[in-house]
């Protein structure tokens, strides 16, 4: 059985980046660009974290409603850490055993003004807290799908949390453009090609099916004059 090797550290990635930029022969003077090369690598990790979906960053957090209460802290009680609402991808409610129903996002003011109680079917972020609607009439389990924040990536021994080959290629393209190297576009193309490969792998085991359109639902129809919502 083979095991994947750990991602390289910031120091190791910076050394490769410096070599590929042709700075390795500068000796101690090469340390002068230490901060800017670190910045390119950190920018690469941030970019990839927002543009690609990595299963290793997916996290499911369980919460519970309280009868009569509509607002809750975005907080993971198991790890005692805050949840960034910007990283929340979905919220489900568990009305019964082996059941899980997605909550729709968005609560408007007319809905907030209502006072009836039942099982929540919508959620929102209000004043930094998780808000559910309608007001819960009982205790319900909530499941929040979020992504874990990126770990520290500022010290030489900090390991990259995402594929380090992608980080190097992104940083190389950015650095070559910064230093006006004539082959910056070549490095950028190499990054785009490998990035597209990772995107394709993310969809490789997924299957997509056309959903049946409910009777009476609006749909796009083709006519002699073009396409219209009918």
C-alpha positions, 0 to 999 in steps of 0.5 A: 500500500502506498501513502502520499508524501506530505506537502513540502514546507514553505522554506523548501518551496521558497528554495525551489522557487528561487532556483527556478528564478535563477537566483540560486547563485546569489548566495546570501544575497538571495535572502533579500527576496525572501519576503517577496517569494514567501508572499508569492507562495502564500498568495498561491495557497490563498488563490487555490483555496478559493478557486478549487475544492479540496475534500480534505478541507470539508468539515461537518459541524453539528449544532442544536436549536433551542425552542423559542430561539432563532439565533445562535453563535457560529461555533463548533463546540467540539473544537471550541472554535468559531465558524466563519460564515463566509466558509459555510457551504450548506446547512441541514436540519435533521427532523428525524432518524436517518433524515436530513433536509437542507435549509434554504438560505435567506430570511427577509424582514416580513418573515422575521416579523412572524411569530409562529413556531415550527421546524425551521426551513431557512437560515441566514447570518444576522449580526454575526450569528446563525439565524433560523426561521421559523422560530423552532418549536422543539430541539432540532439537530443542525448540520453545518457544512463548512471548510476548515481555515487554512493553517499557518503558512508563514514560518519556514517549517510550516507545511503547505496545506494544498498541492505544493506543485500547484503552489510553486507554478503559481508563484513562479508565474507571478514572480517571473511577471514581477521580475519581468522575465520574458518567459512569464507567460510560459510559467503561467500556462503551465500553472493553468494546465495543471490547475485544469487537471486538478479541476477535472480530477475533482469531477472524475467520480461524480455523475450528473443527471437531469432533474425532472421539471415539476408540472407548472414550473418555469422552464426555458423553451425554444421557439421560432424566435429564440429561447424564452422562459416559459 
